[in-house]
Amino acid sequence: MPSENHDAIPIYSFSLVLCRHPDGRYLLVQEFCNQGFWLPGGAVDPGESLQGAAIRETKEEAGIDIMLTGILKIERSSRQGSGPKLWPTRPRATWQRLFVLTSPI
């Protein structure tokens, strides 16, 4: 019977894509109810890499294939929460985001 780890801290991972066309234009997508334009990107699926999520999300949201050309930034942050009294500052969740530079294929 597998044991459960009730002390595990969830990690939420996201990839965001800055796609630059050779003519200097950047790719933006309008996803939801005309609420503005955004960089393509989204959550990483279970078992998927951060890079794979960037490629998949761009294809889903903009319909184009991309080539990763660089990593712009990696962010990681934790939300502090009320844990057991022995660990009052233990994070309740961690987020990580990968910002990648790409070009269309």
PyMOL commands that set and color helices and strands:
alter all, ss='L'
color gray80, all
select helices_A, chain A and resi 50-62
alter helices_A, ss='H'
color red, helices_A
select strands_A, chain A and resi 11-19+41-43+66-80+91-104
alter strands_A, ss='S'
color yellow, strands_A
deselect
rebuild
show_as cartoon
